[in-house]
Amino acid sequence: MTENHQQTDSPNSDKENKFAQKQPLRHPQAKVVLDEATLKINQQVYQVLVNKQDALDLDSLRQKYDPYLNQYDFLVGDISSEHLRLKGFFQDNVQAAIDRKKQTIADYLIEYCNPGSPYFILQLLSPVHHYRSSKRKKIRTGQPSKRANNSLKAVRRVRPTQIKKQPGNHHNFIIRKRRDSN
């Protein structure tokens, strides 16, 4: 019986926890430089707004930063179970989903981050991206619209259809009396 027990333990002991292994990088590491109050990530310059419990770790930020995050005006990083999680947010005047705007950063920290966990908030100082504002106005020119031009075309004359009635009772159907079921 001890031999069977040893045989079952040997395959399990060879397996390792997949999450304990270091995950491969899917993008090149970012170039992160911290000055006094600014942080430069690749070509983007950020201002550190909040750094609760010294959550800003340059090594983990260098590994986790994805070029996809370049489009956002704010970056929020929180540390949970010794892992850094990054999420981007836009300015409030940008046409985007409501959960991706600056006004929802506080809700994100309350609802999705562990209570009391360290986090940081970065604000983009020199935006490289261009986006459309949600408060756009459509510019109208003094030219008439296409609908107005269509009304200037010749109007097609439509004659009403005429139905010729023949004298007499010429019905296409016959009304019959119902037989009583006695």
C-alpha positions, 0 to 999 in steps of 0.5 A: 500500500505504501508503494501505491501511495508513493507512485501517486505522489511522484507525478503530483510532486513534478507538477508546479503551480502555473501561476507561480511561474513567471509569465512571458512578456507579450510586449517589449518592456517599457522605458520608465524614468522617474524624476521629482514629480514626473514619470516618463514612460516611453514617450509619454510624460505623466504626473504622479497625482496619488501614490498611496502606500508607495505603490509605484514600483518602477520594475513592476510598472516596466514589466506590466505597461502595455503600449495600449495604455498610451491612449489614456489620459489617466492611469490607475495602478493597484496592487493586489496579491503582489501583482500590479494591475493597470487601468486607463481612463479618459478625460470627462469631455471625451466621447467614451464609455462612462466607466472609462472617464475620469469621474469614475476613478473613485468608483473603480478604486472602491468597487474593483480594488481591495480595500486598503490596497496600495494604488497610484494615479498618473495623469498624462501631461503631454498627450500624443494621442488625438481624440474627438470631443463628445461636445462637437457641434455640426457646422452648417453651411449656407447652402441648401440641403439636398432635400430642398434641391429635390423639391425643386424637381418637376412634380410627377402627376399621379391620377387616381385610379377609377373603378367602373361599377356595373349596374345591378347586383353582381357580387363575387360571393354568395351569402347562404343561410346556415342550416340549423343543427336539429 
